């Protein structure tokens, strides 16, 4: 697999960086975000296999609460 160099504005870079998950490369972020197979209705099936619904919900809720508190601190300086 080859590679290409591209130029991004600072704003585009920061947006991409904000969407980057832990351990994920920028290439993986771009592929995940831009997808490619929007017509594949079966694409999402099996993604939650083995994940317990309650655990997934609780993790999402913890992440949301943490992000919300961080935004509140940034906005209101607490």
Biopython code that builds the backbone (N, CA, C, O; Angstrom):
import numpy as np
from Bio.PDB.StructureBuilder import StructureBuilder

atoms = [
    (1, "UNK", "N", (0.850, -1.168, 0.000)),
    (1, "UNK", "CA", (0.000, 0.000, 0.000)),
    (1, "UNK", "C", (0.899, 1.235, 0.000)),
    (1, "UNK", "O", (1.807, 1.346, 0.824)),
    (2, "UNK", "N", (0.646, 2.155, -0.920)),
    (2, "UNK", "CA", (1.435, 3.371, -1.016)),
    (2, "UNK", "C", (0.921, 4.445, -0.068)),
    (2, "UNK", "O", (-0.105, 4.282, 0.592)),
    (3, "UNK", "N", (1.655, 5.537, -0.021)),
    (3, "UNK", "CA", (1.246, 6.672, 0.811)),
    (3, "UNK", "C", (1.269, 7.939, -0.023)),
    (3, "UNK", "O", (1.952, 8.007, -1.045)),
    (4, "UNK", "N", (0.523, 8.939, 0.413)),
    (4, "UNK", "CA", (0.466, 10.251, -0.224)),
    (4, "UNK", "C", (0.568, 11.310, 0.853)),
    (4, "UNK", "O", (0.076, 11.121, 1.966)),
    (5, "UNK", "N", (1.201, 12.418, 0.528)),
    (5, "UNK", "CA", (1.244, 13.568, 1.431)),
    (5, "UNK", "C", (0.167, 14.555, 1.008)),
    (5, "UNK", "O", (-0.017, 14.813, -0.181)),
    (6, "UNK", "N", (-0.546, 15.106, 1.990)),
    (6, "UNK", "CA", (-1.562, 16.115, 1.710)),
    (6, "UNK", "C", (-1.345, 17.301, 2.639)),
    (6, "UNK", "O", (-0.719, 17.169, 3.691)),
    (7, "UNK", "N", (-1.860, 18.446, 2.250)),
    (7, "UNK", "CA", (-1.789, 19.638, 3.096)),
    (7, "UNK", "C", (-3.163, 19.910, 3.682)),
    (7, "UNK", "O", (-4.180, 19.759, 3.004)),
    (8, "UNK", "N", (-3.187, 20.310, 4.942)),
    (8, "UNK", "CA", (-4.432, 20.647, 5.627)),
    (8, "UNK", "C", (-4.285, 22.011, 6.271)),
    (8, "UNK", "O", (-3.189, 22.404, 6.673)),
    (9, "UNK", "N", (-5.385, 22.726, 6.366)),
    (9, "UNK", "CA", (-5.363, 23.951, 7.158)),
    (9, "UNK", "C", (-5.278, 23.553, 8.621)),
    (9, "UNK", "O", (-5.559, 22.407, 8.970)),
    (10, "UNK", "N", (-4.897, 24.484, 9.474)),
    (10, "UNK", "CA", (-4.850, 24.197, 10.909)),
    (10, "UNK", "C", (-6.220, 23.765, 11.409)),
    (10, "UNK", "O", (-6.325, 22.856, 12.232)),
    (11, "UNK", "N", (-7.264, 24.410, 10.916)),
    (11, "UNK", "CA", (-8.629, 24.076, 11.339)),
    (11, "UNK", "C", (-8.984, 22.643, 10.948)),
    (11, "UNK", "O", (-9.549, 21.902, 11.752)),
    (12, "UNK", "N", (-8.654, 22.255, 9.721)),
    (12, "UNK", "CA", (-8.945, 20.894, 9.267)),
    (12, "UNK", "C", (-8.158, 19.870, 10.086)),
    (12, "UNK", "O", (-8.690, 18.821, 10.449)),
    (13, "UNK", "N", (-6.898, 20.174, 10.374)),
    (13, "UNK", "CA", (-6.067, 19.276, 11.173)),
    (13, "UNK", "C", (-6.653, 19.096, 12.571)),
    (13, "UNK", "O", (-6.748, 17.972, 13.064)),
    (14, "UNK", "N", (-7.046, 20.197, 13.211)),
    (14, "UNK", "CA", (-7.599, 20.118, 14.566)),
    (14, "UNK", "C", (-8.913, 19.342, 14.576)),
    (14, "UNK", "O", (-9.184, 18.589, 15.512)),
    (15, "UNK", "N", (-9.725, 19.524, 13.543)),
    (15, "UNK", "CA", (-10.986, 18.781, 13.441)),
    (15, "UNK", "C", (-10.711, 17.291, 13.308)),
    (15, "UNK", "O", (-11.348, 16.473, 13.972)),
    (16, "UNK", "N", (-9.765, 16.943, 12.452)),
    (16, "UNK", "CA", (-9.393, 15.544, 12.266)),
    (16, "UNK", "C", (-8.814, 14.962, 13.549)),
    (16, "UNK", "O", (-9.146, 13.842, 13.937)),
    (17, "UNK", "N", (-7.954, 15.722, 14.198)),
    (17, "UNK", "CA", (-7.321, 15.281, 15.445)),
    (17, "UNK", "C", (-8.369, 15.043, 16.538)),
    (17, "UNK", "O", (-8.250, 14.100, 17.320)),
    (18, "UNK", "N", (-9.393, 15.898, 16.590)),
    (18, "UNK", "CA", (-10.447, 15.755, 17.600)),
    (18, "UNK", "C", (-11.266, 14.487, 17.386)),
    (18, "UNK", "O", (-11.818, 13.943, 18.342)),
    (19, "UNK", "N", (-11.352, 14.016, 16.160)),
    (19, "UNK", "CA", (-12.123, 12.806, 15.858)),
    (19, "UNK", "C", (-11.297, 11.534, 16.007)),
    (19, "UNK", "O", (-11.829, 10.426, 15.938)),
    (20, "UNK", "N", (-10.009, 11.698, 16.210)),
    (20, "UNK", "CA", (-9.087, 10.565, 16.312)),
    (20, "UNK", "C", (-9.276, 9.853, 17.650)),
    (20, "UNK", "O", (-9.288, 10.483, 18.708)),
    (21, "UNK", "N", (-9.419, 8.553, 17.585)),
    (21, "UNK", "CA", (-9.569, 7.739, 18.789)),
    (21, "UNK", "C", (-8.192, 7.267, 19.252)),
    (21, "UNK", "O", (-7.226, 7.276, 18.489)),
    (22, "UNK", "N", (-8.125, 6.860, 20.502)),
    (22, "UNK", "CA", (-6.860, 6.379, 21.055)),
    (22, "UNK", "C", (-6.339, 5.203, 20.235)),
    (22, "UNK", "O", (-7.070, 4.250, 19.962)),
    (23, "UNK", "N", (-5.074, 5.281, 19.848)),
    (23, "UNK", "CA", (-4.453, 4.204, 19.095)),
    (23, "UNK", "C", (-4.789, 4.190, 17.613)),
    (23, "UNK", "O", (-4.360, 3.287, 16.895)),
    (24, "UNK", "N", (-5.540, 5.160, 17.147)),
    (24, "UNK", "CA", (-5.979, 5.201, 15.758)),
    (24, "UNK", "C", (-5.061, 6.123, 14.949)),
    (24, "UNK", "O", (-4.665, 7.185, 15.429)),
    (25, "UNK", "N", (-4.732, 5.723, 13.747)),
    (25, "UNK", "CA", (-3.921, 6.567, 12.873)),
    (25, "UNK", "C", (-4.829, 7.573, 12.165)),
    (25, "UNK", "O", (-6.045, 7.393, 12.111)),
    (26, "UNK", "N", (-4.229, 8.626, 11.626)),
    (26, "UNK", "CA", (-5.015, 9.597, 10.873)),
    (26, "UNK", "C", (-5.646, 8.947, 9.642)),
    (26, "UNK", "O", (-6.761, 9.302, 9.258)),
    (27, "UNK", "N", (-4.946, 8.007, 9.026)),
    (27, "UNK", "CA", (-5.508, 7.272, 7.895)),
    (27, "UNK", "C", (-6.785, 6.552, 8.315)),
    (27, "UNK", "O", (-7.788, 6.585, 7.602)),
    (28, "UNK", "N", (-6.741, 5.900, 9.478)),
    (28, "UNK", "CA", (-7.917, 5.174, 9.968)),
    (28, "UNK", "C", (-9.070, 6.124, 10.265)),
    (28, "UNK", "O", (-10.229, 5.786, 10.023)),
    (29, "UNK", "N", (-8.761, 7.316, 10.789)),
    (29, "UNK", "CA", (-9.809, 8.309, 11.059)),
    (29, "UNK", "C", (-10.488, 8.709, 9.758)),
    (29, "UNK", "O", (-11.716, 8.726, 9.665)),
    (30, "UNK", "N", (-9.684, 9.029, 8.763)),
    (30, "UNK", "CA", (-10.239, 9.461, 7.478)),
    (30, "UNK", "C", (-11.102, 8.367, 6.869)),
    (30, "UNK", "O", (-12.209, 8.640, 6.404)),
    (31, "UNK", "N", (-10.613, 7.140, 6.865)),
    (31, "UNK", "CA", (-11.389, 6.039, 6.296)),
    (31, "UNK", "C", (-12.677, 5.802, 7.076)),
    (31, "UNK", "O", (-13.726, 5.542, 6.486)),
    (32, "UNK", "N", (-12.597, 5.893, 8.407)),
    (32, "UNK", "CA", (-13.796, 5.693, 9.223)),
    (32, "UNK", "C", (-14.807, 6.807, 8.987)),
    (32, "UNK", "O", (-15.997, 6.541, 8.812)),
    (33, "UNK", "N", (-14.340, 8.053, 8.980)),
    (33, "UNK", "CA", (-15.234, 9.198, 8.855)),
    (33, "UNK", "C", (-15.822, 9.336, 7.453)),
    (33, "UNK", "O", (-16.991, 9.686, 7.296)),
    (34, "UNK", "N", (-15.018, 9.062, 6.452)),
    (34, "UNK", "CA", (-15.491, 9.230, 5.082)),
    (34, "UNK", "C", (-16.124, 7.970, 4.528)),
    (34, "UNK", "O", (-16.832, 7.998, 3.522)),
    (35, "UNK", "N", (-15.856, 6.867, 5.202)),
    (35, "UNK", "CA", (-16.455, 5.613, 4.789)),
    (35, "UNK", "C", (-16.173, 5.322, 3.336)),
    (35, "UNK", "O", (-15.066, 5.546, 2.846)),
    (36, "UNK", "N", (-17.139, 4.841, 2.680)),
    (36, "UNK", "CA", (-16.967, 4.530, 1.279)),
    (36, "UNK", "C", (-18.077, 3.622, 0.808)),
    (36, "UNK", "O", (-18.473, 3.651, -0.357)),
    (37, "UNK", "N", (-18.574, 2.817, 1.723)),
    (37, "UNK", "CA", (-19.620, 1.862, 1.383)),
    (37, "UNK", "C", (-20.948, 2.269, 1.997)),
    (37, "UNK", "O", (-21.555, 1.489, 2.731)),
    (38, "UNK", "N", (-21.407, 3.476, 1.708)),
    (38, "UNK", "CA", (-22.661, 3.946, 2.288)),
    (38, "UNK", "C", (-23.859, 3.129, 1.827)),
    (38, "UNK", "O", (-24.901, 3.121, 2.484)),
    (39, "UNK", "N", (-23.713, 2.447, 0.705)),
    (39, "UNK", "CA", (-24.818, 1.666, 0.167)),
    (39, "UNK", "C", (-24.941, 0.293, 0.818)),
    (39, "UNK", "O", (-25.942, -0.395, 0.620)),
    (40, "UNK", "N", (-23.951, -0.109, 1.579)),
    (40, "UNK", "CA", (-23.943, -1.435, 2.194)),
    (40, "UNK", "C", (-24.761, -1.418, 3.477)),
    (40, "UNK", "O", (-24.273, -0.989, 4.522)),
    (41, "UNK", "N", (-26.012, -1.887, 3.401)),
    (41, "UNK", "CA", (-26.890, -1.845, 4.573)),
    (41, "UNK", "C", (-26.470, -2.843, 5.648)),
    (41, "UNK", "O", (-26.903, -2.726, 6.794)),
    (42, "UNK", "N", (-25.644, -3.810, 5.304)),
    (42, "UNK", "CA", (-25.217, -4.827, 6.260)),
    (42, "UNK", "C", (-23.939, -4.438, 6.986)),
    (42, "UNK", "O", (-23.472, -5.175, 7.855)),
    (43, "UNK", "N", (-23.378, -3.312, 6.647)),
    (43, "UNK", "CA", (-22.076, -2.881, 7.152)),
    (43, "UNK", "C", (-21.968, -2.902, 8.681)),
    (43, "UNK", "O", (-20.935, -3.309, 9.212)),
    (44, "UNK", "N", (-22.991, -2.481, 9.383)),
    (44, "UNK", "CA", (-22.923, -2.361, 10.835)),
    (44, "UNK", "C", (-23.213, -3.636, 11.602)),
    (44, "UNK", "O", (-22.962, -3.704, 12.805)),
    (45, "UNK", "N", (-23.736, -4.643, 10.928)),
    (45, "UNK", "CA", (-24.089, -5.862, 11.629)),
    (45, "UNK", "C", (-22.857, -6.556, 12.182)),
    (45, "UNK", "O", (-21.847, -6.706, 11.495)),
    (46, "UNK", "N", (-22.959, -6.978, 13.444)),
    (46, "UNK", "CA", (-21.870, -7.686, 14.089)),
    (46, "UNK", "C", (-20.900, -6.795, 14.838)),
    (46, "UNK", "O", (-20.012, -7.299, 15.525)),
    (47, "UNK", "N", (-21.046, -5.487, 14.726)),
    (47, "UNK", "CA", (-20.110, -4.591, 15.409)),
    (47, "UNK", "C", (-20.234, -4.683, 16.922)),
    (47, "UNK", "O", (-19.259, -4.449, 17.635)),
    (48, "UNK", "N", (-21.399, -5.013, 17.415)),
    (48, "UNK", "CA", (-21.606, -5.093, 18.858)),
    (48, "UNK", "C", (-21.532, -6.527, 19.369)),
    (48, "UNK", "O", (-21.808, -6.786, 20.540)),
    (49, "UNK", "N", (-21.164, -7.448, 18.505)),
    (49, "UNK", "CA", (-21.093, -8.849, 18.895)),
    (49, "UNK", "C", (-20.151, -9.007, 20.082)),
    (49, "UNK", "O", (-19.009, -8.548, 20.041)),
    (50, "UNK", "N", (-20.623, -9.644, 21.118)),
    (50, "UNK", "CA", (-19.807, -9.875, 22.299)),
    (50, "UNK", "C", (-19.840, -8.722, 23.292)),
    (50, "UNK", "O", (-19.379, -8.873, 24.423)),
    (51, "UNK", "N", (-20.369, -7.590, 22.895)),
    (51, "UNK", "CA", (-20.433, -6.459, 23.822)),
    (51, "UNK", "C", (-21.755, -6.527, 24.578)),
    (51, "UNK", "O", (-22.820, -6.722, 23.992)),
    (52, "UNK", "N", (-21.660, -6.368, 25.838)),
    (52, "UNK", "CA", (-22.872, -6.362, 26.637)),
    (52, "UNK", "C", (-23.475, -4.972, 26.537)),
    (52, "UNK", "O", (-22.791, -3.971, 26.748)),
    (53, "UNK", "N", (-24.741, -4.918, 26.220)),
    (53, "UNK", "CA", (-25.416, -3.653, 25.962)),
    (53, "UNK", "C", (-25.292, -2.688, 27.128)),
    (53, "UNK", "O", (-25.022, -1.504, 26.927)),
    (54, "UNK", "N", (-25.484, -3.175, 28.332)),
    (54, "UNK", "CA", (-25.413, -2.309, 29.510)),
    (54, "UNK", "C", (-24.011, -1.712, 29.657)),
    (54, "UNK", "O", (-23.868, -0.524, 29.948)),
    (55, "UNK", "N", (-22.981, -2.534, 29.458)),
    (55, "UNK", "CA", (-21.606, -2.043, 29.570)),
    (55, "UNK", "C", (-21.320, -0.970, 28.523)),
    (55, "UNK", "O", (-20.688, 0.045, 28.816)),
    (56, "UNK", "N", (-21.789, -1.203, 27.309)),
    (56, "UNK", "CA", (-21.592, -0.222, 26.251)),
    (56, "UNK", "C", (-22.292, 1.083, 26.565)),
    (56, "UNK", "O", (-21.735, 2.162, 26.367)),
    (57, "UNK", "N", (-23.520, 0.979, 27.058)),
    (57, "UNK", "CA", (-24.277, 2.174, 27.425)),
    (57, "UNK", "C", (-23.568, 2.928, 28.544)),
    (57, "UNK", "O", (-23.426, 4.149, 28.474)),
    (58, "UNK", "N", (-23.126, 2.218, 29.568)),
    (58, "UNK", "CA", (-22.475, 2.874, 30.706)),
    (58, "UNK", "C", (-21.177, 3.563, 30.289)),
    (58, "UNK", "O", (-20.882, 4.660, 30.761)),
    (59, "UNK", "N", (-20.405, 2.932, 29.413)),
    (59, "UNK", "CA", (-19.171, 3.559, 28.941)),
    (59, "UNK", "C", (-19.488, 4.820, 28.150)),
    (59, "UNK", "O", (-18.846, 5.853, 28.343)),
    (60, "UNK", "N", (-20.467, 4.744, 27.267)),
    (60, "UNK", "CA", (-20.851, 5.926, 26.490)),
    (60, "UNK", "C", (-21.310, 7.051, 27.419)),
    (60, "UNK", "O", (-20.978, 8.217, 27.206)),
    (61, "UNK", "N", (-22.067, 6.695, 28.435)),
    (61, "UNK", "CA", (-22.573, 7.697, 29.370)),
    (61, "UNK", "C", (-21.422, 8.336, 30.153)),
    (61, "UNK", "O", (-21.402, 9.552, 30.340)),
    (62, "UNK", "N", (-20.473, 7.527, 30.608)),
    (62, "UNK", "CA", (-19.309, 8.061, 31.330)),
    (62, "UNK", "C", (-18.507, 9.006, 30.441)),
    (62, "UNK", "O", (-18.090, 10.076, 30.883)),
    (63, "UNK", "N", (-18.292, 8.606, 29.187)),
    (63, "UNK", "CA", (-17.559, 9.464, 28.251)),
    (63, "UNK", "C", (-18.300, 10.777, 28.030)),
    (63, "UNK", "O", (-17.688, 11.845, 28.019)),
    (64, "UNK", "N", (-19.610, 10.699, 27.856)),
    (64, "UNK", "CA", (-20.417, 11.902, 27.650)),
    (64, "UNK", "C", (-20.338, 12.817, 28.865)),
    (64, "UNK", "O", (-20.130, 14.022, 28.725)),
    (65, "UNK", "N", (-20.504, 12.250, 30.054)),
    (65, "UNK", "CA", (-20.461, 13.053, 31.282)),
    (65, "UNK", "C", (-19.108, 13.730, 31.457)),
    (65, "UNK", "O", (-19.039, 14.903, 31.824)),
    (66, "UNK", "N", (-18.032, 12.988, 31.194)),
    (66, "UNK", "CA", (-16.690, 13.554, 31.323)),
    (66, "UNK", "C", (-16.492, 14.700, 30.326)),
    (66, "UNK", "O", (-15.992, 15.765, 30.686)),
    (67, "UNK", "N", (-16.887, 14.472, 29.077)),
    (67, "UNK", "CA", (-16.752, 15.518, 28.061)),
    (67, "UNK", "C", (-17.597, 16.736, 28.411)),
    (67, "UNK", "O", (-17.162, 17.870, 28.213)),
    (68, "UNK", "N", (-18.791, 16.512, 28.924)),
    (68, "UNK", "CA", (-19.677, 17.611, 29.304)),
    (68, "UNK", "C", (-19.050, 18.439, 30.426)),
    (68, "UNK", "O", (-19.052, 19.669, 30.373)),
    (69, "UNK", "N", (-18.518, 17.764, 31.429)),
    (69, "UNK", "CA", (-17.877, 18.475, 32.543)),
    (69, "UNK", "C", (-16.667, 19.273, 32.070)),
    (69, "UNK", "O", (-16.447, 20.397, 32.522)),
    (70, "UNK", "N", (-15.885, 18.698, 31.166)),
    (70, "UNK", "CA", (-14.724, 19.420, 30.635)),
    (70, "UNK", "C", (-15.157, 20.671, 29.879)),
    (70, "UNK", "O", (-14.538, 21.726, 30.012)),
    (71, "UNK", "N", (-16.220, 20.553, 29.087)),
    (71, "UNK", "CA", (-16.721, 21.726, 28.358)),
    (71, "UNK", "C", (-17.246, 22.782, 29.311)),
    (71, "UNK", "O", (-17.035, 23.975, 29.095)),
    (72, "UNK", "N", (-17.931, 22.353, 30.368)),
    (72, "UNK", "CA", (-18.439, 23.299, 31.358)),
    (72, "UNK", "C", (-17.285, 24.039, 32.030)),
    (72, "UNK", "O", (-17.348, 25.252, 32.231)),
    (73, "UNK", "N", (-16.237, 23.303, 32.374)),
    (73, "UNK", "CA", (-15.062, 23.923, 32.995)),
    (73, "UNK", "C", (-14.416, 24.933, 32.057)),
    (73, "UNK", "O", (-14.012, 26.013, 32.485)),
    (74, "UNK", "N", (-14.320, 24.579, 30.770)),
    (74, "UNK", "CA", (-13.731, 25.501, 29.798)),
    (74, "UNK", "C", (-14.577, 26.759, 29.647)),
    (74, "UNK", "O", (-14.049, 27.868, 29.566)),
    (75, "UNK", "N", (-15.886, 26.578, 29.611)),
    (75, "UNK", "CA", (-16.781, 27.722, 29.394)),
    (75, "UNK", "C", (-16.916, 28.608, 30.621)),
    (75, "UNK", "O", (-16.950, 29.833, 30.509)),
    (76, "UNK", "N", (-16.991, 27.993, 31.780)),
    (76, "UNK", "CA", (-17.305, 28.749, 32.987)),
    (76, "UNK", "C", (-16.150, 28.812, 33.980)),
    (76, "UNK", "O", (-16.294, 29.371, 35.067)),
    (77, "UNK", "N", (-15.008, 28.241, 33.612)),
    (77, "UNK", "CA", (-13.791, 28.349, 34.402)),
    (77, "UNK", "C", (-13.857, 27.780, 35.800)),
    (77, "UNK", "O", (-13.438, 28.429, 36.758)),
    (78, "UNK", "N", (-14.372, 26.591, 35.924)),
    (78, "UNK", "CA", (-14.471, 25.995, 37.255)),
    (78, "UNK", "C", (-13.456, 24.918, 37.438)),
    (78, "UNK", "O", (-13.393, 24.304, 38.503)),
]
sb = StructureBuilder()
sb.init_structure("model")
sb.init_model(0)
sb.init_chain("A")
sb.init_seg("    ")
for serial, (resi, resn, name, xyz) in enumerate(atoms, 1):
    if name == "N":
        sb.init_residue(resn, " ", resi, " ")
    sb.init_atom(name, np.array(xyz, "f"), 0.0, 1.0, " ", f" {name:<3s}", serial, name[0])
structure = sb.get_structure()
